């Protein structure tokens, strides 16, 4: 669905399309489909290990370490963790 949506957006005149994923399992034909899709960049988190063979040139991996570290600190200091997710 994500790949099809990217194709439709490009067909409708989008200049660039970005994809994102929190837990990059990428099972079955996912990597093949993503590699053929017109994504300028695919942004993923490092919440699970991504095998090297599933890494694509247009993938950017974001670390969740700062967020988890701040959550631990806030818990330790009895501060609000939910504040991390407010604008």
Secondary structure by P-SEA (a helix, b strand, c coil): caaaaaaaaaaacccbbbbbbcccccccaaaaaaaaccccbbbbccccccccccccccbbbbbaaaaaaaaaaaaaacccccccccc
